[in-house]
């Protein structure tokens, strides 16, 4: 018996030496698709948790798309933040660059300040959370453009909402309470701003009734039966689409 055990140990040790290491999981990617009918400058902000700010963000004309890689495998091994569409941007990057909607500083390919109110695509990529990535569309601060998020190559278990799409392609500006609506110079609706992000209001009621798969106020995810946040443990990345408004 002793010789048999020694032989087994020797074989196991040999196998341990020749077995190649498991490959590290690849960083997720996010593809942005612009169907808004106008140019957008993609903006991004990060949580105050060490997440790395992104640079080299794309400018997309209508019909264009671009893909970025999330730096989640670099220290601190997570990335939590938002993406949004900056609109009506003018000026020279680095000096006079400004946007009417979603402004976040004077650079066209990155943000240097927090964003002004806009529709957000929010993500939590965390190598320490086996349920991650998490994702949602947020109109908590404002609605500017319709956003949808779709997981790529995700596996949805039977009877589960995992990896399903969030957000909606519908223009919600026609349903904005008049007191919360800002217009472009030509009178077209531009932005619907939430008067109180931490409570149910006429704003959140109007938006959530039309788009139940997006946050309309900060504690929307505590409501029974809500559909605002999803996770997708096995996917290669996500597609964020900016849809048109009138």
Backbone as JSON, one array per atom type, in Angstrom:
{
  "sequence": "XXXXXXXXXXXXXXXXXXXXXXXXXXXXXXXXXXXXXXXXXXXXXXXXXXXXXXXXXXXXXXXXXXXXXXXXXXXXXXXXXXXXXXXXXXXXXXXXXXXXXXXXXXXXXXXXXXXXXXXXXXXXXXXXXXXXXXXXXXXXXXXXXXXXXXXXXXXXXXXXXXXXXXXXXXXXXXXXXXXXXXXXXXXXXXXXXXXXXXXXXXXXXXXXXXXXXXXXXXXXXXXXXXXXXXXXXXXXXXXXXXXXXX",
  "N": [[0.82, -1.2, 0.0], [1.95, 1.23, 0.79], [3.91, 1.57, -1.22], [2.21, 1.89, -3.42], [0.84, 4.28, -2.81], [3.0, 6.05, -2.87], [3.64, 5.88, -5.56], [1.33, 6.99, -6.72], [1.46, 9.6, -5.69], [3.8, 10.44, -6.96], [3.0, 10.43, -9.67], [0.92, 12.34, -9.63], [2.37, 14.61, -8.87], [4.0, 14.85, -11.12], [2.09, 15.37, -13.09], [1.2, 17.85, -12.14], [3.36, 19.4, -12.73], [3.49, 19.49, -15.53], [1.03, 20.44, -16.38], [-0.47, 23.14, -17.97], [-0.77, 26.58, -16.87], [-3.92, 28.08, -15.92], [-5.43, 30.27, -18.18], [-5.57, 33.79, -17.76], [-8.57, 35.67, -17.32], [-9.85, 37.56, -20.02], [-9.87, 41.12, -20.45], [-12.97, 42.88, -20.42], [-14.8, 44.32, -23.16], [-16.31, 47.37, -24.38], [-18.59, 48.37, -26.71], [-19.55, 51.19, -28.48], [-22.38, 52.48, -30.08], [-23.64, 54.76, -32.31], [-26.71, 55.86, -32.92], [-28.12, 58.14, -32.85], [-28.62, 60.19, -34.6], [-27.12, 62.45, -34.63], [-23.85, 63.96, -34.07], [-21.88, 62.51, -31.42], [-19.85, 62.86, -28.55], [-18.16, 60.63, -26.75], [-18.29, 60.4, -23.28], [-16.87, 59.76, -20.0], [-16.95, 58.93, -16.58], [-15.46, 57.96, -13.41], [-15.83, 55.9, -10.46], [-14.99, 56.93, -7.1], [-12.95, 55.06, -6.2], [-10.48, 54.22, -6.82], [-10.64, 53.37, -9.43], [-9.51, 53.49, -12.8], [-9.34, 56.46, -14.66], [-10.57, 56.9, -18.0], [-9.04, 57.41, -21.19], [-8.7, 58.63, -24.59], [-11.26, 58.37, -25.64], [-13.96, 57.87, -27.98], [-15.14, 59.98, -30.69], [-18.19, 60.02, -32.31], [-19.87, 60.01, -35.34], [-23.22, 60.02, -36.67], [-24.35, 56.7, -37.04], [-21.88, 55.55, -36.78], [-19.53, 53.41, -34.97], [-17.54, 52.34, -32.16], [-15.02, 50.65, -30.26], [-13.88, 50.07, -26.96], [-11.48, 48.93, -24.52], [-11.88, 47.71, -21.24], [-9.99, 48.53, -18.4], [-9.76, 46.42, -16.37], [-8.16, 44.38, -15.39], [-5.86, 45.49, -14.54], [-4.2, 47.09, -11.74], [-6.55, 48.68, -9.69], [-7.66, 46.09, -10.04], [-10.33, 46.32, -10.66], [-13.04, 48.11, -12.29], [-15.16, 50.73, -12.12], [-17.7, 52.72, -13.29], [-19.12, 55.28, -15.47], [-20.67, 55.87, -18.7], [-21.5, 58.23, -21.25], [-23.27, 60.34, -23.6], [-21.9, 63.15, -24.95], [-23.16, 66.17, -26.22], [-23.61, 68.56, -28.92], [-21.05, 69.83, -29.08], [-18.36, 72.14, -29.16], [-15.41, 74.02, -30.15], [-11.81, 74.08, -29.46], [-10.01, 71.2, -28.58], [-8.67, 70.9, -25.37], [-8.59, 73.55, -24.8], [-10.8, 75.52, -25.59], [-12.91, 73.76, -25.79], [-16.2, 72.77, -25.33], [-19.41, 71.45, -24.25], [-22.91, 71.41, -24.84], [-24.63, 69.54, -23.69], [-23.94, 67.16, -21.21], [-21.38, 68.07, -20.59], [-17.97, 67.81, -19.57], [-15.48, 68.89, -19.1], [-12.5, 70.35, -20.75], [-11.4, 68.66, -22.74], [-11.58, 66.66, -25.65], [-11.45, 63.89, -25.76], [-11.64, 62.74, -23.3], [-12.69, 62.95, -19.82], [-12.38, 65.53, -17.43], [-13.69, 66.58, -15.35], [-16.61, 66.07, -13.27], [-19.64, 64.9, -14.88], [-22.03, 67.07, -16.46], [-25.64, 66.98, -16.07], [-27.0, 64.08, -17.65], [-28.1, 61.27, -19.66], [-27.06, 58.04, -18.53], [-24.86, 55.23, -18.93], [-24.09, 52.72, -16.81], [-21.52, 50.83, -15.19], [-20.1, 48.01, -13.45], [-17.23, 46.5, -13.23], [-15.57, 44.03, -11.74], [-12.99, 42.15, -10.63], [-12.95, 40.8, -8.25], [-15.52, 40.1, -7.65], [-17.59, 37.55, -8.2], [-20.03, 37.57, -9.43], [-20.03, 39.75, -11.08], [-19.69, 41.19, -14.42], [-21.77, 44.02, -13.47], [-24.52, 46.0, -14.62], [-26.34, 48.91, -15.74], [-28.82, 51.24, -16.98], [-29.06, 54.67, -16.35], [-31.27, 57.22, -15.57], [-31.27, 58.88, -13.48], [-30.19, 61.39, -12.8], [-30.77, 62.88, -15.09], [-32.47, 62.88, -18.3], [-31.26, 62.61, -21.49], [-30.56, 61.38, -23.98], [-31.99, 58.36, -25.35], [-30.8, 55.26, -24.08], [-29.52, 51.99, -24.57], [-28.28, 48.92, -23.2], [-26.62, 46.03, -24.09], [-25.59, 42.72, -23.49], [-22.77, 40.95, -24.77], [-22.32, 37.75, -26.12], [-23.22, 36.6, -23.8], [-24.55, 34.2, -21.47], [-27.74, 33.28, -20.76], [-29.29, 31.83, -18.14], [-32.0, 29.41, -18.05], [-35.14, 30.8, -17.25], [-34.04, 32.97, -15.99], [-33.06, 36.44, -15.55], [-30.55, 37.19, -16.08], [-27.94, 38.7, -17.94], [-29.65, 39.97, -19.71], [-31.0, 42.65, -21.76], [-30.91, 46.15, -20.87], [-32.43, 49.41, -20.27], [-34.02, 51.44, -22.84], [-35.11, 52.1, -26.21], [-36.75, 54.26, -26.59], [-37.74, 57.66, -27.09], [-37.94, 59.79, -24.44], [-38.35, 62.44, -23.93], [-40.75, 63.76, -24.81], [-42.44, 63.11, -22.73], [-41.61, 64.38, -20.51], [-42.09, 66.25, -17.54], [-43.23, 69.6, -17.89], [-41.97, 71.59, -16.31], [-39.49, 70.56, -15.85], [-38.09, 70.51, -18.18], [-35.65, 71.41, -20.57], [-34.9, 73.35, -23.45], [-33.57, 73.31, -26.84], [-32.14, 76.01, -28.79], [-33.78, 76.3, -30.99], [-36.2, 75.52, -30.07], [-36.75, 72.81, -29.83], [-37.09, 69.93, -27.67], [-34.48, 69.36, -25.32], [-33.28, 68.42, -22.87], [-34.22, 66.62, -19.99], [-34.45, 67.18, -16.66], [-33.94, 65.78, -13.47], [-35.66, 66.81, -10.62], [-35.32, 65.94, -8.01], [-33.31, 63.56, -7.1], [-33.43, 61.61, -5.15], [-35.97, 60.79, -4.44], [-39.32, 59.71, -5.21], [-40.86, 61.33, -7.87], [-42.81, 63.51, -10.06], [-41.28, 63.51, -12.32], [-39.73, 61.03, -12.15], [-41.85, 59.21, -12.09], [-43.04, 59.62, -14.6], [-40.96, 58.87, -16.38], [-40.26, 56.22, -15.61], [-42.63, 54.85, -16.09], [-42.7, 54.67, -18.82], [-40.26, 53.54, -19.45], [-39.35, 50.99, -17.88], [-36.98, 49.61, -17.48], [-34.84, 51.16, -16.74], [-33.07, 53.16, -14.38], [-34.92, 55.6, -12.62], [-34.88, 57.06, -10.35], [-32.82, 57.41, -7.37], [-33.13, 55.22, -5.61], [-34.45, 53.31, -6.97], [-33.89, 50.64, -7.43], [-34.68, 49.36, -5.12], [-37.33, 48.93, -5.16], [-40.05, 46.64, -5.17], [-40.0, 44.03, -7.58], [-38.58, 45.45, -9.47], [-36.74, 46.21, -12.53], [-34.23, 47.2, -13.11], [-31.43, 46.81, -12.86], [-28.81, 44.62, -13.92], [-26.78, 41.62, -14.14], [-23.98, 39.89, -15.62], [-22.31, 37.15, -15.71], [-20.77, 35.67, -17.49], [-19.63, 36.88, -20.19], [-18.35, 38.53, -23.1], [-18.33, 41.21, -23.35], [-20.0, 44.39, -23.81], [-22.6, 46.16, -25.59], [-23.28, 49.49, -26.03], [-25.8, 51.54, -26.96], [-26.7, 54.6, -28.39], [-29.68, 56.16, -28.88], [-32.13, 57.86, -31.06], [-33.69, 61.11, -30.51], [-36.56, 63.25, -30.96]],
  "CA": [[0.0, 0.0, 0.0], [2.83, 2.39, 0.86], [4.5, 1.78, -2.53], [1.15, 2.38, -4.3], [0.64, 5.69, -2.49], [4.16, 6.78, -3.36], [3.52, 5.96, -7.02], [0.27, 7.95, -7.01], [1.98, 10.94, -5.39], [4.76, 10.78, -8.01], [2.25, 10.74, -10.89], [0.23, 13.61, -9.42], [3.38, 15.66, -8.9], [4.42, 15.03, -12.5], [1.02, 16.06, -13.79], [1.17, 19.23, -11.7], [4.44, 20.13, -13.37], [3.3, 19.66, -16.96], [-0.25, 21.07, -16.68], [-0.28, 24.57, -18.18], [-1.6, 27.4, -16.01], [-5.18, 28.56, -16.49], [-5.27, 31.61, -18.74], [-6.31, 34.84, -17.07], [-9.72, 36.14, -18.06], [-9.58, 38.75, -20.8], [-10.63, 42.31, -20.11], [-14.18, 43.08, -21.21], [-14.84, 45.48, -24.05], [-17.59, 48.07, -24.54], [-18.75, 48.95, -28.04], [-20.52, 52.28, -28.54], [-23.04, 52.62, -31.38], [-24.37, 56.02, -32.35], [-27.88, 55.92, -33.79], [-28.87, 59.29, -32.35], [-28.91, 61.14, -35.65], [-26.25, 63.62, -34.48], [-22.56, 63.54, -33.51], [-21.73, 62.44, -29.97], [-18.51, 62.69, -28.0], [-18.36, 59.73, -25.6], [-17.68, 60.81, -22.03], [-16.81, 58.72, -18.97], [-16.45, 59.24, -15.24], [-15.2, 56.76, -12.62], [-16.09, 55.98, -9.03], [-13.84, 57.32, -6.28], [-12.5, 53.83, -5.55], [-9.25, 53.84, -7.48], [-10.86, 53.02, -10.84], [-8.67, 54.31, -13.66], [-10.04, 57.27, -15.66], [-10.31, 56.48, -19.37], [-8.63, 58.4, -22.18], [-8.86, 58.14, -25.95], [-12.66, 58.05, -25.91], [-14.23, 58.21, -29.37], [-16.19, 60.85, -31.23], [-18.94, 59.19, -33.26], [-20.93, 60.58, -36.15], [-24.36, 59.12, -36.73], [-24.11, 55.45, -37.73], [-20.56, 55.02, -36.47], [-19.34, 52.67, -33.72], [-16.15, 52.21, -31.72], [-14.89, 49.73, -29.14], [-12.79, 50.29, -26.02], [-11.22, 47.85, -23.57], [-11.95, 48.14, -19.84], [-8.73, 48.15, -17.74], [-10.15, 45.8, -15.1], [-7.14, 43.46, -14.9], [-4.79, 46.3, -13.96], [-4.5, 47.56, -10.4], [-6.84, 47.85, -8.52], [-8.42, 44.9, -10.44], [-11.75, 46.6, -10.9], [-13.36, 49.38, -12.92], [-16.56, 51.11, -11.91], [-17.89, 54.07, -13.81], [-20.24, 55.59, -16.35], [-20.48, 56.4, -20.05], [-22.62, 59.08, -21.65], [-23.08, 61.04, -24.87], [-21.82, 64.61, -24.94], [-23.8, 66.67, -27.44], [-23.45, 69.95, -29.32], [-19.73, 70.24, -28.58], [-17.63, 73.05, -30.03], [-14.16, 74.54, -29.61], [-10.57, 73.32, -29.61], [-9.73, 70.31, -27.45], [-7.59, 71.35, -24.52], [-8.71, 74.96, -24.46], [-12.15, 76.08, -25.64], [-13.88, 72.69, -26.04], [-17.33, 72.72, -24.4], [-20.59, 70.75, -24.76], [-24.18, 71.88, -24.27], [-25.17, 68.45, -22.88], [-22.94, 66.21, -20.74], [-20.04, 68.66, -20.54], [-17.16, 67.24, -18.49], [-14.13, 69.41, -19.19], [-12.08, 70.93, -22.03], [-10.74, 67.71, -23.63], [-12.59, 65.96, -26.45], [-11.33, 62.42, -25.69], [-11.66, 62.3, -21.9], [-13.33, 63.87, -18.89], [-11.54, 66.02, -16.34], [-14.6, 66.98, -14.28], [-17.84, 65.31, -13.28], [-20.47, 65.29, -16.01], [-23.3, 67.75, -16.27], [-26.71, 65.97, -16.16], [-27.18, 63.39, -18.93], [-28.38, 59.83, -19.56], [-25.83, 57.33, -18.2], [-24.69, 53.78, -18.93], [-23.25, 52.48, -15.64], [-20.95, 49.49, -15.14], [-19.23, 47.57, -12.35], [-16.36, 45.39, -13.6], [-14.8, 43.77, -10.53], [-12.42, 40.8, -10.65], [-13.19, 40.16, -6.96], [-16.95, 39.81, -7.51], [-17.84, 36.5, -9.18], [-21.27, 37.87, -10.13], [-19.8, 40.87, -12.0], [-20.03, 42.6, -14.36], [-23.1, 44.56, -13.26], [-24.74, 47.11, -15.54], [-27.66, 49.52, -15.74], [-29.0, 52.56, -17.57], [-29.53, 55.57, -15.3], [-31.8, 58.56, -15.82], [-31.44, 59.42, -12.12], [-29.91, 62.83, -12.83], [-31.43, 63.52, -16.23], [-32.62, 62.14, -19.55], [-30.84, 63.4, -22.65], [-30.77, 60.48, -25.11], [-32.28, 56.97, -24.96], [-29.64, 54.36, -24.07], [-29.69, 50.58, -24.27], [-27.07, 48.13, -22.99], [-26.8, 44.61, -24.41], [-24.41, 41.88, -23.25], [-22.32, 40.16, -25.91], [-21.91, 36.37, -25.85], [-23.64, 36.2, -22.47], [-25.41, 33.02, -21.36], [-28.86, 33.52, -19.86], [-29.87, 30.56, -17.67], [-33.45, 29.34, -18.19], [-35.91, 31.42, -16.18], [-33.26, 34.03, -15.36], [-32.93, 37.71, -16.27], [-29.13, 37.46, -16.24], [-27.42, 39.04, -19.27], [-30.67, 40.58, -20.57], [-30.79, 44.07, -22.08], [-31.52, 47.17, -20.03], [-32.71, 50.64, -20.98], [-35.02, 51.35, -23.9], [-34.79, 53.01, -27.31], [-37.81, 55.27, -26.76], [-37.52, 59.06, -26.73], [-38.77, 60.11, -23.29], [-38.49, 63.89, -23.76], [-42.15, 64.21, -24.89], [-43.16, 62.78, -21.49], [-40.98, 65.11, -19.41], [-42.89, 67.34, -16.97], [-42.78, 70.86, -18.49], [-41.08, 72.34, -15.43], [-38.18, 69.9, -15.82], [-37.61, 70.41, -19.55], [-34.84, 72.45, -21.19], [-35.02, 73.25, -24.9], [-32.56, 73.89, -27.71], [-32.46, 77.37, -29.23], [-34.88, 76.27, -31.96], [-37.43, 75.11, -29.4], [-36.86, 71.36, -29.67], [-36.69, 69.45, -26.35], [-33.06, 69.02, -25.23], [-32.86, 67.74, -21.65], [-35.18, 66.53, -18.89], [-33.62, 67.11, -15.46], [-34.62, 65.31, -12.27], [-35.61, 67.82, -9.55], [-34.96, 65.31, -6.73], [-32.87, 62.23, -7.47], [-33.57, 60.68, -4.03], [-37.38, 60.58, -4.1], [-40.26, 59.56, -6.31], [-41.39, 62.62, -8.3], [-43.5, 63.44, -11.35], [-40.23, 63.14, -13.29], [-39.43, 59.6, -12.11], [-43.06, 58.48, -12.46], [-43.23, 59.72, -16.05], [-39.94, 58.12, -17.11], [-40.3, 54.79, -15.32], [-43.82, 54.26, -16.7], [-42.39, 54.42, -20.22], [-39.02, 52.76, -19.57], [-39.15, 50.36, -16.58], [-35.67, 48.97, -17.38], [-33.82, 52.17, -16.47], [-33.25, 53.89, -13.13], [-35.53, 56.92, -12.71], [-34.49, 57.76, -9.14], [-31.64, 56.74, -6.82], [-33.44, 53.97, -4.92], [-35.35, 52.55, -7.84], [-33.59, 49.21, -7.32], [-35.26, 48.8, -3.89], [-38.76, 48.72, -5.35], [-40.35, 45.25, -5.52], [-40.22, 43.73, -8.98], [-37.89, 46.36, -10.38], [-35.98, 45.56, -13.61], [-33.3, 48.25, -13.54], [-30.0, 46.44, -12.85], [-28.58, 43.24, -14.3], [-25.39, 41.17, -14.13], [-23.71, 38.89, -16.65], [-21.04, 36.57, -15.26], [-19.98, 35.12, -18.6], [-19.82, 37.6, -21.44], [-17.1, 39.14, -23.56], [-18.44, 42.66, -23.24], [-21.32, 45.0, -23.91], [-22.85, 47.18, -26.61], [-24.04, 50.64, -25.55], [-26.34, 52.22, -28.12], [-27.37, 55.89, -28.2], [-30.81, 56.2, -29.81], [-32.51, 59.24, -31.39], [-34.84, 61.85, -29.99], [-37.18, 64.03, -32.04]],
  "C": [[0.86, 1.25, 0.0], [3.45, 2.67, -0.5], [3.46, 2.35, -3.51], [0.91, 3.86, -4.08], [1.79, 6.54, -3.01], [4.08, 6.96, -4.88], [2.47, 6.99, -7.43], [0.75, 9.37, -6.8], [2.94, 11.39, -6.48], [4.06, 11.19, -9.29], [1.56, 12.08, -10.78], [1.2, 14.77, -9.5], [3.83, 15.94, -10.32], [3.37, 15.77, -13.31], [0.96, 17.53, -13.42], [2.23, 20.06, -12.39], [4.12, 20.44, -14.82], [1.98, 20.34, -17.32], [-0.07, 22.56, -16.85], [-1.18, 25.38, -17.25], [-2.88, 27.84, -16.72], [-4.99, 29.99, -16.97], [-6.12, 32.61, -17.97], [-7.47, 35.31, -17.95], [-9.37, 37.44, -18.79], [-10.4, 39.92, -20.29], [-11.88, 42.39, -20.99], [-14.01, 44.29, -22.13], [-16.23, 46.09, -24.05], [-17.59, 48.71, -25.92], [-19.86, 50.0, -28.0], [-21.06, 52.39, -29.96], [-23.87, 53.89, -31.35], [-25.48, 55.96, -33.39], [-28.72, 57.16, -33.48], [-29.27, 60.28, -33.43], [-28.05, 62.39, -35.6], [-24.9, 63.15, -33.95], [-22.62, 63.46, -31.99], [-20.25, 62.26, -29.64], [-18.68, 61.84, -26.75], [-17.59, 60.26, -24.41], [-17.71, 59.67, -21.03], [-16.32, 59.32, -17.66], [-16.28, 57.94, -14.47], [-15.55, 57.0, -11.16], [-14.81, 56.36, -8.28], [-13.33, 56.13, -5.48], [-11.2, 53.33, -6.17], [-9.41, 53.44, -8.93], [-10.11, 54.02, -11.73], [-9.51, 55.14, -14.64], [-9.62, 56.86, -17.07], [-9.93, 57.66, -20.25], [-8.83, 57.81, -23.57], [-10.28, 57.75, -26.28], [-13.07, 58.58, -27.28], [-15.24, 59.34, -29.55], [-16.87, 60.08, -32.34], [-19.95, 60.03, -34.02], [-22.06, 59.56, -36.24], [-24.05, 57.89, -37.58], [-22.76, 54.83, -37.44], [-20.56, 54.25, -35.15], [-17.86, 52.61, -33.41], [-16.13, 51.35, -30.47], [-13.69, 50.11, -28.28], [-12.64, 49.07, -25.12], [-11.2, 48.4, -22.15], [-10.7, 47.66, -19.11], [-8.94, 47.46, -16.39], [-9.09, 44.85, -14.55], [-5.91, 44.19, -14.36], [-5.19, 46.7, -12.55], [-5.51, 48.72, -10.5], [-7.7, 46.62, -8.81], [-9.93, 45.1, -10.43], [-11.86, 47.91, -11.68], [-14.83, 49.61, -12.74], [-16.75, 52.54, -12.4], [-19.05, 54.15, -14.78], [-19.76, 55.99, -17.73], [-21.7, 57.22, -20.42], [-22.25, 59.78, -22.96], [-23.04, 62.54, -24.61], [-22.35, 65.12, -26.28], [-23.53, 68.15, -27.64], [-22.14, 70.52, -28.76], [-19.03, 71.11, -29.62], [-16.32, 73.46, -29.36], [-13.0, 73.59, -29.8], [-10.31, 72.5, -28.37], [-8.51, 70.83, -26.68], [-7.68, 72.8, -24.14], [-10.17, 75.41, -24.43], [-13.24, 75.03, -25.84], [-14.94, 72.68, -24.93], [-18.52, 72.03, -25.07], [-21.84, 71.29, -24.08], [-24.79, 70.83, -23.34], [-24.03, 67.52, -22.49], [-21.53, 66.77, -20.67], [-19.25, 68.1, -19.35], [-15.7, 67.68, -18.61], [-13.71, 69.76, -20.59], [-11.37, 69.98, -22.99], [-11.79, 66.87, -24.35], [-12.56, 64.45, -26.28], [-11.33, 61.89, -24.26], [-12.37, 63.34, -21.05], [-12.34, 64.27, -17.8], [-12.37, 66.53, -15.17], [-15.78, 66.01, -14.28], [-18.76, 65.81, -14.38], [-21.64, 66.15, -15.59], [-24.42, 66.75, -16.56], [-26.9, 65.42, -17.56], [-27.6, 61.95, -18.64], [-27.06, 59.08, -19.39], [-25.95, 55.83, -18.45], [-23.68, 53.47, -17.83], [-22.8, 51.02, -15.59], [-20.14, 49.28, -13.88], [-18.5, 46.32, -12.85], [-15.42, 45.15, -12.44], [-14.31, 42.34, -10.54], [-12.64, 40.07, -9.33], [-14.64, 39.78, -6.71], [-17.33, 38.8, -8.59], [-19.15, 36.7, -9.93], [-21.1, 38.98, -11.17], [-19.48, 40.34, -13.4], [-21.52, 42.86, -14.12], [-23.27, 45.73, -14.22], [-26.16, 47.63, -15.43], [-27.64, 50.82, -16.55], [-29.61, 53.45, -16.5], [-30.01, 56.9, -15.88], [-32.03, 59.26, -14.48], [-31.2, 60.92, -12.1], [-30.67, 63.54, -13.94], [-31.62, 62.5, -17.35], [-32.23, 63.07, -20.69], [-31.03, 62.62, -23.95], [-31.2, 59.11, -24.59], [-31.02, 56.12, -25.07], [-30.13, 52.93, -23.85], [-28.32, 49.94, -24.07], [-27.41, 46.67, -23.25], [-25.5, 43.86, -24.14], [-24.07, 41.1, -24.5], [-21.83, 38.8, -25.45], [-22.27, 35.92, -24.44], [-24.57, 35.0, -22.52], [-26.49, 33.3, -20.33], [-29.46, 32.19, -19.42], [-31.39, 30.57, -17.83], [-34.16, 29.95, -16.99], [-35.21, 32.56, -15.49], [-33.28, 35.29, -16.2], [-31.47, 38.07, -16.48], [-28.79, 37.7, -17.7], [-28.47, 39.64, -20.21], [-30.42, 42.08, -20.72], [-31.48, 44.96, -21.06], [-31.64, 48.47, -20.82], [-33.81, 50.43, -22.01], [-34.68, 52.36, -24.97], [-35.75, 54.18, -27.46], [-37.35, 56.65, -26.32], [-38.49, 59.43, -25.61], [-38.97, 61.61, -23.1], [-39.93, 64.37, -23.91], [-42.95, 63.96, -23.61], [-42.57, 63.5, -20.27], [-41.95, 66.15, -18.86], [-42.35, 68.69, -17.46], [-41.8, 71.64, -17.63], [-39.68, 71.77, -15.35], [-37.48, 69.89, -17.17], [-36.81, 71.65, -19.96], [-34.87, 72.24, -22.7], [-33.79, 73.81, -25.61], [-33.02, 75.28, -28.15], [-33.62, 77.39, -30.22], [-36.18, 75.76, -31.38], [-37.61, 73.62, -29.21], [-36.45, 70.95, -28.25], [-35.24, 68.98, -26.34], [-32.75, 68.1, -24.06], [-33.99, 67.77, -20.63], [-34.39, 66.27, -17.62], [-34.44, 66.73, -14.24], [-34.53, 66.36, -11.17], [-35.21, 67.27, -8.19], [-34.62, 63.85, -7.0], [-33.15, 61.19, -6.38], [-35.02, 60.46, -3.6], [-38.18, 60.35, -5.37], [-40.87, 60.94, -6.6], [-42.21, 62.42, -9.57], [-42.53, 63.05, -12.45], [-40.02, 61.63, -13.3], [-40.66, 58.77, -12.49], [-43.26, 58.47, -13.98], [-42.24, 58.84, -16.8], [-40.05, 56.63, -16.86], [-41.54, 54.11, -15.91], [-43.59, 53.93, -18.16], [-41.18, 53.51, -20.41], [-38.71, 52.12, -18.22], [-37.78, 49.7, -16.41], [-34.54, 49.98, -17.27], [-34.13, 52.82, -15.13], [-33.89, 55.24, -13.4], [-35.29, 57.73, -11.44], [-33.5, 56.87, -8.39], [-31.92, 55.42, -6.14], [-34.44, 53.12, -5.7], [-35.15, 51.05, -7.68], [-34.13, 48.57, -6.05], [-36.75, 48.51, -4.05], [-39.02, 47.27, -5.75], [-40.6, 45.08, -7.01], [-39.5, 44.63, -9.96], [-37.03, 45.57, -11.39], [-34.77, 46.4, -14.03], [-31.83, 47.84, -13.59], [-29.86, 44.95, -13.16], [-27.09, 42.91, -14.13], [-25.23, 40.07, -15.16], [-22.33, 38.31, -16.38], [-20.16, 36.11, -16.4], [-20.36, 35.83, -19.89], [-18.49, 38.23, -21.83], [-17.13, 40.66, -23.44], [-19.86, 43.12, -23.49], [-21.38, 45.96, -25.09], [-23.74, 48.25, -26.01], [-24.49, 51.42, -26.78], [-27.04, 53.51, -27.7], [-28.42, 56.02, -29.3], [-31.29, 57.64, -30.03], [-33.65, 59.79, -30.54], [-35.37, 62.73, -31.13], [-36.39, 65.31, -32.3]]
}
